[in-house]
Amino acid sequence: MSESPALTEVESYGVERIPDADRSATPFDLFRVAFGGANTFATCVLGAFPILFGLSFWQGLAATLLGVLGGSLILAPLAVFGPCNGTNNAVSSSAHLGVHGRIVGSFLSLLTAIAFFSISVWSSGDALVGGAHRLMGVPQNDGVFALAYGVFGALVLTVCVYGFRFMLFVNKIAVVAASTLFVLGFFAFVGDFDPGYQGMFPSASTAGFWPAFIGSALIVLSNPVSFGAFLGDWARYIPADTSRRKVVAAAFASQIATVLPFFFGLATASIIAKKAAPYMDAGAPNYVGGLLAISPGWYFLPVCLLALIGGLSTGTTSLYGTGLDFSSVFTRFSRVQATLFVGVLSIGFIFLGRFAANLSQSISTFATLIITCTAPWMIIMVLGYVTRRGWYDPDSLQVFNRRQRGGRYWFHHGWNWRGMGAWLTAAVLALLFVNVPGQFVGPCGDLVDGADISLPVGLATASLLYLALLWLFPEPREVYGPEGPRLVRASDAPVPPITTEAGAPVPAVAEGA
């Protein structure tokens, strides 16, 4: 195995398959990147929503644990594609959505990245400026906030341009530092914390409890699910012969560990609701402002450090993969050029959304809607992996990126209508049933006493419809590899050879190479 490149060496690989000799990452590295990207203020903000929705502390904790566990179970299997195919998950989705259908994963990851990058920069920037104001009297005006957002954006973009190794280094530090600062927060707030905080619903039979409980759990669940399109960006550097169980376990553990920042957000939000209630007004919530209002003076510096570390960690994990995906869809861009383009675009959205359109209060709803569409895509990927017995043809996965035609995953002009049809149907149905209290209610959102059942509807529809379509309309036998399909049937339909756009045949590449 060759030596790992230096931290300051700009990563050269895009979404092409990473050679085995250059894969030196471990499942623990995957844990650190995935946990580091979620162990931040942005997660604390999401953790405050149960209190904002009126739940008691214990009710909110139950919703949080349910959301973290459910999201972790949905997310963890997505980690296997990186080591298996040596590329990111959007490219791997070619096997199930088609050579062209893989752009669905790229589009979802772009929207997810912008949403969570925005949440991270806004929450971390607000905390940094607020902490600096309390520590040193720094003014709190638009110019100062803009400077904070700009600094965060520039730092994140710099790390992403250097690439995976530098991002891994940042997250090695962030995991330990942020966790230490969160634990330090226990001592800062333990005197004010009251686990008996009642909220608005004294019991589960109270009108409005279940919509608030389910809505809270889904917002929490959106955090681990948001990593679904990105896991392959980091896992592709893990050697192909690494135990799949270890890779899945690392992804699962990385999200279970986020109970720490979620608990911090939930506990401090319950304190804010009692001691600084105006900051938890459902019409204009300001968790960061409320946190600073209840913090003892000695904790202002840790708040600033949390803001800096967390903003950098979450921002890099979101932006890195999106630049990678963009370079694969628009092949004239290198990875660095695509990262710069998407980074500047995202930073522009952050400024526009914060200062011109006032979108900062509604971005969490936008993130929830994106996750509602992403979860069915994730289920199709996992079921596809199961039916294929984990077998893929890495060369055919790269057809789109090389601007070629044909191959095992060409299906119908580059689209696999089985996977595409199941995803689109499930996503549309799920959106109809969304019910985020006080923010967004779909046309069918009130059918179950106001409870949000969008996720169960989306997951069940995607699962049943996709398997039914694979059974009724079998895919070509060649997509399944030597052992054949599992749970579904296969057809003897021929697979077109890989050719250039001009129609010239491409020299064969050994399977699994």
C-alpha positions, 0 to 999 in steps of 0.5 A, a space after each residue: 500500500 502506498 504512503 498516504 498523501 500529505 494533509 496539504 496535498 490537494 486531493 486529486 480524485 473525483 468520483 472515479 473508483 479509488 484504486 485499492 492501493 490508495 485506500 487507507 481509511 478505516 471504519 473508525 475514520 468513518 465514525 470520526 467524520 460522520 460523528 464530527 459532522 453532527 457533533 455541533 451546534 446545528 444538532 443542538 438547534 434540532 434537539 431544541 425542537 421538542 421543547 419548541 413544539 411543547 413537549 416536556 423534557 421526558 417526552 422530548 427525550 423519548 422523541 429524540 431517542 426514537 428519532 436518533 435510533 430510527 435514523 441510524 438504522 436507516 442510514 447505517 446500511 448506506 455505508 457499504 457502497 463506498 468500500 464496495 464500489 470505491 466511489 460515492 453513493 450517488 454514482 453507486 445508485 446508477 445500479 438501481 436508478 440507471 446511468 442517468 437516474 443517478 442524478 437524483 442522488 446528486 440533486 438530493 445531496 446538493 439540496 441537503 448540503 445547502 440546507 444543513 450547511 446553512 443551519 450550521 453557518 447560521 447557528 454557529 455564526 450567531 453563537 460566535 457573535 453572541 459569545 464575543 458580544 458578551 465576552 468583549 462587547 463586540 457589536 451585534 449588527 448585520 455587518 458583524 454577523 456577515 463577517 462571521 458567516 463569511 469567515 466560516 464559509 471561507 474556512 469550510 471551503 478551504 478544507 473542502 478544496 484540500 479534500 478528504 485527508 484534511 477533512 479527516 484531520 479536522 474531524 479528529 480534533 473536532 470530535 474530541 474538542 466538541 465532546 469535551 465542551 458539551 460535557 463541560 456544559 453539564 457543569 454550566 447548566 446542571 444547577 438550572 436543569 429541571 428534568 421535571 419540565 412539563 411542557 404543554 402536554 401533561 399526558 399522551 392523551 392530551 390533544 395535540 401531543 402525538 403530532 408534536 411528538 412525531 414531528 419532533 422525532 422526525 426532525 431529529 431523524 432528519 439529522 442522521 438521514 441527511 448523511 445518506 447521500 454523503 457516506 460514500 464520499 468518505 467510505 470510498 477510501 476504506 479498503 474493499 476487503 474491510 468487513 461490511 459489518 464493521 463499516 455498518 457498525 461505524 456508521 450506526 455508532 456515529 449517529 447513536 453518539 449524537 445523543 450527546 449534542 441532541 441531549 445538550 440542545 434538549 436540556 438547555 432548551 427546557 431551561 430557556 423555556 423556563 428562564 428566558 421564555 421569549 427566546 422559545 416563542 414558536 413564532 420566532 425561536 432563537 435557541 442560540 440567543 436563549 442559550 447565551 442568555 442563560 449561560 454563566 459568564 465562564 461558559 461564553 468562551 466554550 460557546 465560541 469555541 463550540 461555534 467555531 469547531 462545530 461550524 467548520 466540522 458540519 460545513 466540511 462534511 456537507 460541502 465536500 460531497 456536494 462538490 464531488 457530486 457536482 464534478 461528476 454531473 458536470 464533467 468539465 469541472 474538476 473536483 476542486 473547480 466544482 467544490 469552489 463553484 458549489 461553495 460560493 453558490 452555497 455561501 451566496 444562499 446563506 447571505 441571501 437567506 439570512 439578510 434578504 429573504 429571512 429564510 433562517 427560521 424556515 430552513 429546518 422545514 426545508 431540510 425536513 422536506 428534503 429528508 422526506 424525499 431522501 429516505 425512499 431513495 435510501 431504502 431503494 439503495 439498500 433493497 437493491 444491495 440486498 437483491 444484488 447480493 452486494 455485487 456490482 460492476 464498478 466499470 459500468 457505474 462510471 459510464 455517466 462520468 465518462 460520457 459513455 453509453 451502455 453497460 449493465 446499468 444502461 437499462 432504458 436509455 440510461 434510466 431504470 424506471 423500476 427504481 425511478 418509479 418507486 422513488 418518485 411515487 414514494 417521495 410524492 406520497 410522503 410529501 402529501 402527508 407531511 405535518 410539521 406543526 406551525 410550519 408545513 402541512 401537506 394536503 393529507 397532513 391532517 388525516 391522522 389527527 394531525 400526526 405526521 406519517 410521511 416517513 412511514 408512508 414513504 418508506 413503506 411505499 418505496 419498499 413494497 413498490 420497488 420489490 413488486 416492480 423488480 418481481 413483475 418486470 425482472 431486470 437483466 440477469 447480468 446486473 446480478 452477477 454470478 450468484 444471481 438475484 435474491 428475493 426477485 426474478 431476473 430476465 434474459 434481456 441482453 445488456 448493451 456493450 459500453 461504447 463512446 458517445 460516437 458509438 465506438 466500443 470501449 476496451 473491456 475492463 476486468 470485473 471488480 477491477 
